[in-house]
């Protein structure tokens, strides 16, 4: 009589995804696999089937990781433009720095494609950086907590969901002020939960620094994307993660480094603001200070790309970035702004990609 294991146990044993095991079962490629109710069971001594898919497909599936948060100003849609600047092909650029990491779309694209010697990321958003660190260092505990929240939240009706959401938001804001290292896992779990369930996936704080976004209307949000979270954790193992100002990256950056700066965007209208996602503003003087820092890093020999809004969207005479980055190359690319409380304000705009090479 056979001893059996579940599809999840087979996935862990064979180091492939749970979904892949289910596909193999449905294709009758696992000898004596059978269904028990709605669950597949597999002989404990069954051999992992030879994978008939192309090697390229398998490699891509195993390597690709994606941001674990939706983030205002995220660069997912601009990756095709930004990747043209990646300078890793010749082998002399072996380090990567991203001092305004945010949701990390460029970071995870690079980590998926290249094995670099050293990687440095930072941000002044303490809760964001805490989430990166917890995913790197305490992934099992984080996933367990997220699954608990998911199982509690999903079955609720709308009124009960709103009450649950507000309780978690209040707890998150309390921990922002009164937290310590002993509750950092809970704070990270709450950060991810709120991001997956809040309106538009928006991280916004008020003048007191409290997260104040209302609940969104998602029917079945994936609060715990275990596969991606574990893949992200693996990719972050050798990454230096810093909560601090971009200037702290200076000691890391050298002639072997590619640096991507994605600061809070300069508002393109008087009412728009991309600077309200932390308690700290990033005004024109800060933009000028960053440009000076970029010049300093350029003198070190680093390869640098900076992104920002294009003031010419609303004022063709506004040469702010053309002036402060006059020593560098400026490219205007088309982007779609997706996060905006006014649906009519979402659409195609120009953004800037500035490089020193």
For each residue, the residues with C-beta under 8 A, 3 or more apart:
1:
2: 32 43 44 45
3: 43 44 45
4: 41 42 43 44
5: 9 10 13 41 42 43 44
6: 9 10 39 40 41 42
7: 10 11 18 21 22 25 39 40 41 42
8: 11 12 18 21
9: 5 6 12 13 42
10: 5 6 7 13 14 21 30 42 46
11: 7 8 14 15 16 17 18 20 21
12: 8 9 15
13: 5 9 10 48
14: 10 11 21 48
15: 11 12
16: 11 20 21 48
17: 11 20 21 61 227
18: 7 8 11 21 22 227
19: 22 23
20: 11 16 17 23 24
21: 7 8 10 11 14 16 17 18 24 25 30 40 42
22: 7 18 19 25 26 40
23: 19 20 26 27
24: 20 21 27 29 30 33 49
25: 7 21 22 28 29 30 33 40 42
26: 22 23
27: 23 24
28: 25 33
29: 24 25 49
30: 10 21 24 25 33 42 46 49
31: 43 46 47
32: 2 42 43 46
33: 24 25 28 30 40 41 42 43 46
34: 40 41
35: 38 39 40 41
36: 39 40 41
37:
38: 35
39: 6 7 35 36
40: 6 7 21 22 25 33 34 35 36
41: 4 5 6 7 33 34 35 36
42: 4 5 6 7 9 10 21 25 30 32 33 46
43: 2 3 4 5 31 32 33 46
44: 2 3 4 5
45: 2 3
46: 10 30 31 32 33 42 43
47: 31
48: 13 14 16
49: 24 29 30
50:
51: 58
52:
53: 57 58
54: 57 58
55: 58 59
56: 59 60
57: 53 54 60 61
58: 51 53 54 55 61 62
59: 55 56 62 63
60: 56 57 63 64
61: 17 57 58 64
62: 58 59
63: 59 60 112 113
64: 60 61 112 231
65: 108 111 112 228 231 232 235
66: 105 108 228
67: 70 71 74 76 103 104 105 108
68: 131 135 192 225 228 229 232
69: 103 128 131 191 192 195 201 203
70: 67 74 103 195 196 200 201 202
71: 67 74 102 103 104 105 201 203
72: 102 202 203 204 274 277 339
73: 102 262 264 265 274 339
74: 67 70 71 77 102 103 105
75: 78 79 82 103 105 106 262 307
76: 67 79 105
77: 74 335 336 338
78: 75 81 82 307 333 335 351 353
79: 75 76 82 83 105 106 109
80: 83 84
81: 78 84 331 333 353
82: 75 78 79 85 86 106 109 260 305 307 353
83: 79 80 86 109
84: 80 81
85: 82 303 305 353 355 357
86: 82 83 89 110 113 114 258
87: 90 93 258 303 357
88: 91 93 94 110 114 116 258
89: 86
90: 87 93
91: 88 94
92: 256
93: 87 88 90 256 257 258 303
94: 88 91 116 117 118 256
95: 116 117 118 119 120 252 253 254 256 257 258
96: 107 110 114 116 118 119 120 257 258 259 260
97: 119 120 121 249 252 253 257 258 259 260
98: 101 104 106 107 120 121 122 259 260 261 262
99: 120 121 122 123 246 248 249 259 261
100: 122 123 246 261 262 263 264
101: 98 104 107 121 122 123 128 132
102: 71 72 73 74 123 128 262
103: 67 69 70 71 74 75
104: 67 71 98 101 107 108 121 132
105: 66 67 71 74 75 76 79 108 109
106: 75 79 82 98 109 110 260 262
107: 96 98 101 104 110 111 119 121
108: 65 66 67 104 105 111 112 232 235
109: 79 82 83 105 106 112 113
110: 86 88 96 106 107 113 114 116 119
111: 65 107 108 114 119 235 236 239
112: 63 64 65 108 109 235
113: 63 86 109 110
114: 86 88 96 110 111
115:
116: 88 94 95 96 110 119
117: 94 95 256
118: 94 95 96 238 240 252
119: 95 96 97 107 110 111 116 238 239 240
120: 95 96 97 98 99 239 240 242 249 252
121: 97 98 99 101 104 107 132 239 240 241 242
122: 98 99 100 101 129 241 242 243 244 245 246 248 249
123: 99 100 101 102 128 129 243
124: 243 244 245 278 280
125: 128 129 203 243 277 278
126: 129 130 176 243
127: 130 131 172 176 187 188 191
128: 69 101 102 123 125 131 132 191 203
129: 122 123 125 126 132 133 241 242 243
130: 126 127 133 134 184 187 188 191 243
131: 68 69 127 128 134 135 188 191 192
132: 101 104 121 128 129 135 136 236 241
133: 129 130 136 137 184 188 241
134: 130 131 137 138 139 142 184 185 188
135: 68 131 132 138 139 142 188 229 232 233 236
136: 132 133 139 233 236 237 239 241
137: 133 134
138: 134 135 141 142 184 185
139: 134 135 136 142 143 229 230 233
140: 143 144
141: 138 144 145 185
142: 134 135 138 139 145 146 185 188 189 192 229
143: 139 140 146 147 224 226 229 230
144: 140 141 147 148
145: 141 142 148 149 185 186 189
146: 142 143 149 150 189 192 193 223 224 229
147: 143 144 150 151 224 226
148: 144 145 151 152
149: 145 146 152 153 168 189 193 223 224
150: 146 147 153 154 222 223 224
151: 147 148 154 155
152: 148 149 155 156 164
153: 149 150 156 161 164 165 193 197 223
154: 150 151 220 221 223
155: 151 152
156: 152 153 160 161 164
157: 160 161
158: 161 162
159: 162 163
160: 156 157 163 164
161: 153 156 157 158 164 165 197 215
162: 158 159 165 166 215
163: 159 160 166 167
164: 152 153 156 160 161 167 168
165: 153 161 162 168 169 194 197 198 215
166: 162 163 169 170 215
167: 163 164 170 171
168: 149 164 165 171 172 190 193 194
169: 165 166 172 173 194 211 213
170: 166 167 173 174
171: 167 168 174 175 186 190
172: 127 168 169 175 176 187 190 191 194 211
173: 169 170 176 177 210 211
174: 170 171 177 178 179
175: 171 172 178 179 183 186 187 190
176: 126 127 172 173 179 187 209 210 211
177: 173 174
178: 174 175
179: 174 175 176 183 184 187
180: 183 184
181: 184
182:
183: 175 179 180 186 187
184: 130 133 134 138 179 180 181 187 188
185: 134 138 141 142 145 188 189
186: 145 171 175 183 189 190
187: 127 130 172 175 176 179 183 184 190 191
188: 127 130 131 133 134 135 142 184 185 191 192
189: 142 145 146 149 185 186 192 193
190: 168 171 172 175 186 187 193 194
191: 69 127 128 130 131 172 187 188 194 195
192: 68 69 131 142 146 188 189 195 196 223
193: 146 149 153 168 189 190 196 197 223
194: 165 168 169 172 190 191 197 198 211 213
195: 69 70 191 192 198 201 203
196: 70 192 193 201 218 221 222 223
197: 153 161 165 193 194 215 216 218 221 223
198: 165 194 195 201 202 213 214 215 216
199: 202 213 214 215 216 217
200: 70 213 216 339 341
201: 69 70 71 195 196 198 216 339
202: 70 72 198 199 213 339
203: 69 71 72 125 128 195 211 213 277
204: 72 211 212 213 276 277
205: 208 209 210 211 212 276 277 278 279
206: 209 210 212
207: 279
208: 205
209: 176 205 206 279
210: 173 176 205 206
211: 169 172 173 176 194 203 204 205
212: 204 205 206
213: 169 194 198 199 200 202 203 204
214: 198 199
215: 161 162 165 166 197 198 199
216: 197 198 199 200 201 221
217: 199
218: 196 197 221
219:
220: 154
221: 154 196 197 216 218
222: 150 196 225
223: 146 149 150 153 154 192 193 196 197
224: 143 146 147 149 150 229
225: 68 222 228 229
226: 143 147 229 230
227: 17 18 230 231
228: 65 66 68 225 231 232
229: 68 135 139 142 143 146 224 225 226 232 233
230: 139 143 226 227 233 234
231: 64 65 227 228 234 235
232: 65 68 108 135 228 229 235 236
233: 135 136 139 229 230 236 237
234: 230 231 237
235: 65 108 111 112 231 232 239
236: 111 132 135 136 232 233 239 241
237: 136 233 234
238: 118 119
239: 111 119 120 121 136 235 236
240: 118 119 120 121 252
241: 121 122 129 132 133 136 236
242: 120 121 122 129 248 249
243: 122 123 124 125 126 129 130
244: 122 124 248
245: 122 124 248
246: 99 100 122 249 261 263 290 293
247: 250 293
248: 99 122 242 244 245 251
249: 97 99 120 122 242 246 252 253 259
250: 247 253 293 296 297
251: 248
252: 95 97 118 120 240 249 257
253: 95 97 249 250 257 259 297 300 302
254: 95 257 300 301 302
255: 300 301 302
256: 92 93 94 95 117
257: 93 95 96 97 252 253 254 302 303
258: 86 87 88 93 95 96 97 302 303 304 305
259: 96 97 98 99 249 253 297 302 303 304 305
260: 82 96 97 98 106 304 305 306 307
261: 98 99 100 246 290 294 304 305 306 307
262: 73 75 98 100 102 106 306 307
263: 100 246 282 286 287 290 306 308
264: 73 100 274 275 277 278 282
265: 73 268 274 275 308 309
266: 274 284 287 308 309 311 320 321
267: 270 271 272 273 274 275 309
268: 265 272 309 310 311 313 314 349
269: 272 314
270: 267
271: 267
272: 267 268 269 345
273: 267 276
274: 72 73 264 265 266 267 277 309
275: 264 265 267 281 282 283
276: 204 205 273
277: 72 125 203 204 205 264 274
278: 124 125 205 264
279: 205 207 209
280: 124
281: 275 286
282: 263 264 275 286 287
283: 275 286 287
284: 266 287 288 320
285: 288 289
286: 263 281 282 283 289 290
287: 263 266 282 283 284 290 291 308 320 321 324
288: 284 285 291 292 324
289: 285 286 292 293
290: 246 261 263 286 287 293 294 306
291: 287 288 294 295 324 325
292: 288 289 295 296
293: 246 247 250 289 290 296 297
294: 261 290 291 297 298 304 306 325 328 356
295: 291 292 298 299 327
296: 250 292 293 299 300
297: 250 253 259 293 294 300 302 304
298: 294 295 301 302 304 327 328 356
299: 295 296
300: 253 254 255 296 297
301: 254 255 298
302: 253 254 255 257 258 259 297 298 356
303: 85 87 93 257 258 259 355 356 357
304: 258 259 260 261 294 297 298 328 355 356 357
305: 82 85 258 259 260 261 353 354 355
306: 260 261 262 263 290 294 325 328 352 353 354 355
307: 75 78 82 260 261 262 351 352 353 354
308: 263 265 266 287 321 351 352 354
309: 265 266 267 268 274 313 349 351 352
310: 268 313 321 332 349 350 351 352
311: 266 268 314 315 318 319 320 321
312: 315 316 318 332 350
313: 268 309 310 349 350
314: 268 269 311 318
315: 311 312 318
316: 312
317:
318: 311 312 314 315
319: 311 322 323
320: 266 284 287 311 323 324
321: 266 287 308 310 311 324 325 330 352 354
322: 319 325 326 330
323: 319 320 326
324: 287 288 291 320 321
325: 291 294 306 321 322 328 330 354
326: 322 323
327: 295 298 356
328: 294 298 304 306 325 354 355 356
329: 354 355 356 357
330: 321 322 325 352 353 354
331: 81 352 353 354 355
332: 310 312 350 351 352
333: 78 81 350 351 352 353
334: 348 349 350 351
335: 77 78 348 349 350 351
336: 77 346 347 348 349
337: 340 345 346 347 349
338: 77 346
339: 72 73 200 201 202
340: 337 343 345 346
341: 200
342: 345 346
343: 340 346
344:
345: 272 337 340 342
346: 336 337 338 340 342 343
347: 336 337
348: 334 335 336
349: 268 309 310 313 334 335 336 337
350: 310 312 313 332 333 334 335
351: 78 307 308 309 310 332 333 334 335
352: 306 307 308 309 310 321 330 331 332 333
353: 78 81 82 85 305 306 307 330 331 333
354: 305 306 307 308 321 325 328 329 330 331
355: 85 303 304 305 306 328 329 331
356: 294 298 302 303 304 327 328 329
357: 85 87 303 304 329
